[in-house]
Amino acid sequence: MSLSLRHSFLDGAAASRSARRALPALNSRHAILAGRGSFFEMSNAQIQNPTAVHRFAILTSGATVLLLMAGALVTSNDAADSVPDWPLAYGKIIPPLVGGIRYEFAHRVVAAAVAVLTLILAIWLARAENRRMVRRLGWTALALVVVQALLGALRVRFGHPPVVATIHATVAQIFFITTIALAFYSSPFGRREIPPLEDSASPAMRPLALWTTLAIFVQLILGAGFRHGAFGILPHLLGAALVLFFVAWTGRVAKERFGKVPEIHRAMVLLHATFGTQILLGIAAYWAVAKAIQEVQPTVPYVILTVAHVLVGALVLASSVLLTLCCFRLIRPQAAVSVTSRAAGTAIR
Amino acid sequence: MNIKFLHLTFAALLAFAIVGCGGSKNESTSQPANTAPASAKTVDAATVGSVTGTVNLDGAAPSARPINMSAEPYCAKAHSTPIVPPEVVTGDKGALANVVVFVKDGLSADYTFDTPKNAVTLDQKGCMYEPHVIALMTGQTISVKNDDQTTHNIHPTPKDNREWNQSQPPGASPIDQSFARAELAIPVKCNVHPWMKSYIFVFKHPYYAVTTKDGKFELKGLPPGTYTIEAWQEKYGPVDQTVTIGAKESKPVSFTFKANASGD
């Protein structure tokens, strides 16, 4: 991810405010930071019914977890093609609920419910939220849910190319972390003004957390590709090693520098707990896949373990996203720190 | 933002329209038929011979876990005894059923063959495919019937032919389809009932047979020549033999698959 995108999306309000206070003379840099930090600049702005919006965002995230589970059940039960038409099912609104049709139809119903929740959330944010980027994030979630529905339709109507199925699974994760971000930003912690923490050591905590999230995201794509037959298991295994490295590194840095910051500590514990569970589930799921190859139909252990592996994988990503957002919310960016130092130096001279 | 949002909405609606108007997988697989070569010739019926034989399994058929049909009560009630997957089906003295025996190599590409007028039937009965393995020629009709009082979807997943996936409720008319290109072992699945699996073989020529429980086969009307005959079994894979037949000659060929080996 480029530096500019990182700054425009995740820079802290406090950082830009501090930089502005410290750098009245550095107009160009100041303007960039202020502009890019405008989203957080409004973090103390009042929104109508903030608690209700936050709860609704959490509800949408929770429903998305159910949707991910429903989708995973479709794949694990080999039921993706059990309903050959779309948007109707067997030419009806409610098809005969037998065999694999139950999984596919349940997936469509939960998807429709999540789409409605996302629409309500986007409209609610558009009307009640005065941070522009949060409103945009709401519309982004809605656009993603539409794209995801179209991908699902392509998947149904044009067969099972592994690429389409993998993209469908990938967009599902992007949508999920978007809802997580909305829940985060609508929370009291995401809205209130917080004094920034300094982080001058190397590697900087903020980019490290971001890279960990990216590594987990790539790993989920590799897992989806393996699951849908786009490629073998080796990239997914290498990805697991990479994620292990990043999670361990992030954990160590977070503990050393920010171990006493409750938000970061909690997010780190959540990430480690979900990731540890995921490693164990990955081994168990691989065993189940190997055993199921010779079976004529999906076995119960295969379905349970693979669905759990997909679901916990999404939760690992969500935990890492929360940690990253916490870091960007709490820690002053090192760029702002160095600019502040230079400004102080100029003032002394 | 409003303009961008309008653009986004328009793009989404356009994409919906494209998907909505797109081709359905239920369309007929009417692809260009194989065209006859310029030097097309027909088999001289006065000189043809045949290959006959049996296919056997050396050893005991592997035990298979019964199919769990509890996901669909109708299917479960359709069988009084547990059903095992028909992956390895044997008759008396190890005779092996559901083996496709065919001319793999040696037949001149100049020969042309009429497409049979009769349809090959794939039936869905008791939530199982009958027969488990079928073979037909390019362009020949495959007629899929549903004798069950439950809904099935028929979903062949070929590599060289067009994939299709069609639903068939109880009492629906047979689904007639065909395959334009020769292809071996096209998997057929019912995604409603994941244990339902079948294989379709499509040939350009008529020299193929699928064994029944007596394990016997006969490839009739072969012009004189040297041929590679292949026997394919779902679990044990393919086995080849070479045979030379003269004019009006009938040659016996037997295949034996080892129960605990690949059989190659």
Interface residues (C-beta under 8 A of the other chain):
Chain A: N77 D78 A79 A80 D81 S82 V83 P84 D85 W86 Y90 P95 P96 V98 G99 G100 I101 R136 W139 A143 V146 V147 L150 A153 L154 R157 F158 G159 H160 E295 V296 Q297 P298
Chain B: M1 F5 L8 A12 A15 F16 V19 G22 G23 S24 K25 N26 A64 R65 I67 N68 A71 E72 Y74 P85 E87 T150 T151 N153 H155 T157 E163 N165 Q166 S167 P169 K189 C190 N191 V192 H193 P194 W195 K197
